[in-house]
Amino acid sequence: MLTKRVKTAVIKKAAIHDQDTGSVAVQVSLLSRKIDELTAHLKKNQKDFSSRRGLLQMVADRRSHLRYLEKNDKRRYNALIKQLGLKK
């Protein structure tokens, strides 16, 4: 689970403007951070199947957000992929 401090830092890094907390870029950045933390948890706790299900849901959600961003704003999509280090 992300702490408030970490979540604020992720939002500031991906935000388009000062009040931005819900744009696609921010949502994808938050999901990526949560996915990273949950992946580390699942490496230690291999039999935690409910967390694995949540991880798969987050990955699918991030994939749909990225697909939307790629379709509507290719430039921001490429910048976000590069910033997060995700592969196409």
Secondary structure, DSSP 8 states (H G I E B T S, - for coil): ---HHHHHHHHHHH-SSTT-SSSHHHHHHHHHHHHHHHHHHHHH-TT-HHHHHHHHHHHHHHHHHHHHHHHH-HHHHHHHHHHHT---
